[in-house]
Amino acid sequence: MSDFIGFTDLEFRRVEGYGEVWLTKPLVFTSSISDDPKHIFKFTIPEKFGTNLTSVPRPLRWLWPVDGPYVRASVLHDYLY
């Protein structure tokens, strides 16, 4: 069974004029696909990676803010895309 193990803190700074943010330190996700320790995967998103966080249409941002609780998953999505 797969399991999400954890991630590091997300730290970023806004880039004026670009509509995106850059990571100020690496963001690391750790996950497993089984109980076997050999099947642990680590994704490291490098410092200075640029992302728009979560792509949410402006009229819906009151309901789903671009920096909501799912923002780390959004950054991973942008990195893997």
BALO-952778 format. One line per 8 residues: for each residue z, x, y of N, C-alpha, C, O. Coordinates in Angstrom, 3 decimals. Atoms other than C-alpha are relative to their C-alpha. Layout:
Z X Y Z X Y Z X Y Z X Y ~ ...
***
This chain:
0.000 0.837 -1.171 0.000 0.000 0.000 0.000 0.885 1.239 0.732 1.874 1.286 ~ 0.048 -0.822 -1.196 -0.854 1.372 3.438 1.170 -0.343 0.912 1.697 -1.455 0.888 ~ -1.162 0.174 -0.857 1.869 1.836 6.010 -0.172 0.820 1.266 -0.556 1.988 1.210 ~ 0.012 -0.710 -1.264 1.967 2.761 9.668 1.351 0.674 0.148 2.380 0.002 0.088 ~ -1.253 -0.737 -0.040 4.593 5.485 10.049 0.524 0.164 1.421 1.712 -0.045 1.666 ~ -0.485 -0.157 -1.363 4.738 6.174 13.768 -1.007 0.678 0.902 -2.118 1.008 0.488 ~ 0.841 -0.640 -0.999 3.303 7.697 16.919 0.883 0.650 1.044 2.067 0.333 1.159 ~ -0.733 -0.654 -1.086 4.334 9.913 19.808 -0.093 -0.862 1.252 -0.842 -1.839 1.292
0.035 0.719 -1.275 4.972 8.701 23.354 -1.359 0.147 0.655 -2.016 1.181 0.534 ~ 1.266 -0.007 -0.723 1.938 7.813 25.423 0.276 0.357 1.452 1.031 -0.332 2.137 ~ -0.121 -0.407 -1.390 1.720 9.656 28.729 -1.395 0.202 0.557 -2.216 0.892 -0.045 ~ 1.326 -0.109 -0.594 -1.273 9.358 31.045 0.093 -0.031 1.514 1.133 -0.361 2.084 ~ 0.103 0.124 -1.456 -2.390 9.552 34.655 -1.323 -0.663 0.324 -2.331 -0.437 -0.346 ~ 1.216 0.706 -0.427 -4.909 7.375 36.428 -0.926 0.964 0.720 -0.476 1.838 1.462 ~ 1.009 -0.833 -0.639 -8.143 9.007 37.564 -0.666 -0.864 1.065 -1.340 -1.844 0.749 ~ 0.544 0.779 -1.104 -9.161 7.734 40.995 -1.519 -0.047 -0.055 -2.175 0.974 -0.260
1.443 0.162 -0.063 -12.679 6.322 41.190 -0.708 -0.123 -1.330 -1.910 -0.383 -1.365 ~ 0.642 0.061 1.314 -13.308 6.319 37.444 0.388 -1.239 -0.800 -0.290 -1.565 -1.774 ~ -0.429 1.179 0.745 -11.430 3.204 36.273 0.555 0.327 -1.365 0.557 -0.520 -2.259 ~ -0.563 -0.380 1.290 -9.842 5.131 33.450 1.217 0.873 0.214 1.565 1.218 1.344 ~ -1.155 -0.888 -0.031 -6.833 7.242 32.599 -0.276 1.180 -0.922 -1.106 1.098 -1.827 ~ 0.068 -1.183 0.861 -6.478 10.689 31.058 1.376 0.239 -0.585 2.386 0.126 0.110 ~ -1.278 -0.330 0.629 -3.789 11.592 28.558 0.536 1.301 0.586 -0.218 2.252 0.791 ~ -0.612 -1.227 -0.525 -1.352 14.159 29.935 0.662 0.820 -1.098 1.122 1.934 -0.851
-0.438 -0.756 1.180 -0.203 15.191 26.451 -0.640 -0.645 -1.212 -1.021 -1.813 -1.145 ~ 0.631 0.587 1.192 -1.607 14.674 22.944 0.764 -1.225 -0.500 1.988 -1.298 -0.389 ~ -0.575 1.190 0.618 -1.005 11.308 21.277 -0.253 0.117 -1.497 -1.399 0.264 -1.921 ~ 0.111 -0.200 1.444 -0.312 11.560 17.531 0.405 -1.276 -0.741 1.491 -1.811 -0.518 ~ -0.273 1.128 0.875 -0.515 8.671 15.032 0.184 0.532 -1.410 -0.531 1.440 -1.833 ~ -0.210 -0.377 1.396 0.836 9.017 11.496 -0.023 -1.269 -0.848 0.633 -2.259 -0.527 ~ 0.138 1.166 0.877 -0.089 6.631 8.688 -0.155 0.476 -1.438 -0.526 1.624 -1.685 ~ 0.175 -0.342 1.411 -0.132 6.558 4.894 -0.781 -1.109 -0.686 -0.809 -2.248 -0.220
0.733 1.017 0.768 -2.277 4.782 2.332 0.666 -0.274 -1.346 0.207 -1.115 -2.119 ~ -0.753 0.239 1.233 0.229 4.992 -0.516 1.379 0.625 0.164 1.687 1.198 1.208 ~ -1.329 -0.599 -0.035 3.752 6.105 -1.336 -0.035 1.500 -0.282 0.977 2.185 -0.136 ~ 0.160 -1.416 0.306 2.414 9.521 -2.322 -0.062 0.805 1.300 -0.921 0.528 2.137 ~ 0.005 -0.788 -1.243 3.218 12.091 0.416 -1.307 0.755 0.252 -1.563 1.177 1.380 ~ 1.286 -0.676 -0.191 -0.205 13.697 -0.173 -0.995 -0.878 0.748 -2.017 -0.387 1.229 ~ 0.919 0.945 -0.629 -1.833 10.592 1.303 0.459 -0.422 1.396 0.278 -1.573 1.792 ~ -0.406 0.267 -1.381 -0.389 10.818 4.803 -1.084 0.549 0.921 -1.517 1.693 0.779
1.040 -0.387 -0.947 -2.941 10.928 7.608 0.572 0.084 1.396 1.391 -0.740 1.803 ~ -0.448 -0.189 -1.366 -2.364 12.203 11.092 -1.226 0.075 0.899 -2.123 0.886 0.667 ~ 1.064 -0.016 -1.001 -4.691 11.455 14.012 0.593 0.555 1.283 1.583 0.024 1.786 ~ -0.466 -0.588 -1.254 -4.222 13.654 17.084 -1.069 -0.188 1.061 -2.183 0.322 0.939 ~ 0.906 0.226 -1.119 -5.846 12.505 20.300 0.371 1.038 1.055 1.519 1.071 1.499 ~ -0.335 -1.142 -0.843 -6.081 15.533 22.610 0.372 -0.376 1.439 0.001 -1.429 1.959 ~ -0.303 0.098 -1.432 -4.666 15.964 26.084 -1.315 -0.042 0.776 -2.296 0.581 0.371 ~ 1.156 0.171 -0.884 -7.157 15.029 28.841 -1.076 -0.911 -0.577 -2.174 -0.989 -0.026
0.951 0.985 0.503 -8.887 12.436 26.651 -0.031 -1.166 0.972 1.020 -1.649 1.393 ~ 0.158 1.106 -0.942 -10.268 9.705 28.927 -0.192 -1.328 -0.709 -0.960 -1.417 -1.667 ~ 0.083 1.331 0.585 -9.854 6.018 28.093 0.213 -1.049 1.086 0.810 -0.760 2.123 ~ -0.272 1.089 -0.934 -9.852 2.670 29.877 1.155 -0.859 -0.501 1.339 -1.989 -0.048 ~ -1.097 0.711 0.659 -6.827 1.640 27.783 -0.584 -1.198 -0.729 -1.422 -1.013 -1.611 ~ 0.486 1.181 0.709 -7.497 -1.943 26.670 -1.043 -0.713 0.850 -0.796 -0.990 2.024 ~ 1.052 0.705 -0.733 -10.737 -3.656 27.685 0.291 -1.501 -0.021 0.017 -2.191 -1.003 ~ -0.337 1.413 -0.128 -9.552 -7.049 28.889 -0.690 -0.527 1.255 -0.552 0.075 2.319
0.618 0.566 -1.199 -11.596 -9.246 31.250 1.059 -0.304 1.067 2.144 -0.795 0.756 ~ -0.957 0.138 -1.098 -9.908 -9.393 34.651 0.708 -1.360 0.037 1.920 -1.381 0.250 ~ -0.706 1.290 -0.062 -9.184 -13.189 34.553 1.063 -0.197 -1.085 1.930 -1.060 -0.950 ~ -0.966 0.150 1.096 -7.214 -12.749 31.307 1.108 1.049 0.011 1.954 1.055 -0.883 ~ -0.998 -1.083 -0.009 -5.099 -9.744 32.309 1.423 -0.492 0.225 2.376 0.225 -0.080 ~ -1.353 0.555 -0.133 -2.163 -11.985 33.188 0.571 -0.307 -1.382 1.785 -0.263 -1.581 ~ -0.421 0.325 1.360 -2.050 -12.926 29.496 0.061 1.240 -0.884 1.008 1.405 -1.653 ~ 0.075 -1.247 0.775 -3.065 -9.564 27.940 -0.181 1.165 0.957 -1.320 1.519 1.260
0.148 -1.133 -0.920 -2.328 -6.658 30.305 -0.653 1.200 -0.689 -0.498 1.396 -1.894 ~ 0.711 -1.143 0.579 -4.426 -3.513 29.822 0.953 1.060 -0.542 0.545 1.895 -1.349 ~ -0.966 -0.989 0.493 -1.260 -1.482 29.209 1.144 -0.682 -0.752 2.301 -0.275 -0.640 ~ -0.996 0.750 0.767 0.547 -3.948 26.927 0.498 0.761 -1.222 0.215 1.951 -1.363 ~ -0.629 -0.656 1.145 2.405 -3.192 23.682 -0.992 0.572 -1.019 -0.600 1.360 -1.879 ~ 1.035 -0.445 0.937 -0.869 -2.551 21.809 -0.849 1.131 0.572 -1.891 1.469 0.010 ~ 0.827 -0.985 -0.706 -2.109 0.149 24.195 -0.253 1.260 -0.831 -1.334 1.841 -0.735 ~ 0.215 -1.198 0.828 -1.621 3.039 21.735 -1.127 -0.224 -0.998 -1.949 0.666 -1.220
1.081 0.329 0.931 -3.871 1.300 19.204 -1.346 -0.029 0.732 -2.369 0.348 0.161 ~ 1.235 0.021 -0.793 -6.453 0.809 21.976 -0.506 1.406 0.277 -1.711 1.657 0.228 ~ 0.387 -1.394 -0.249 -6.429 4.527 22.793 -0.570 0.608 -1.287 -1.581 1.310 -1.248 ~ 0.533 -0.497 1.286 -6.882 5.363 19.082 -1.384 -0.576 -0.261 -2.275 0.144 -0.711 ~ 1.313 0.637 0.176 -9.770 2.876 18.918 -1.056 0.709 0.850 -2.137 1.030 0.356 ~ 0.952 -0.685 -0.876 -11.467 4.515 21.919 -0.324 1.399 -0.519 -1.472 1.839 -0.464 ~ 0.210 -1.366 0.494 -10.981 7.972 20.402 -0.885 0.006 -1.252 -1.774 0.848 -1.377 ~ 0.775 0.045 1.235 -12.405 7.011 17.002 -1.400 -0.567 0.212 -2.302 -0.302 -0.583
1.300 0.577 -0.298 -15.292 5.093 18.573 -0.932 1.053 0.485 -2.088 0.761 0.792
***
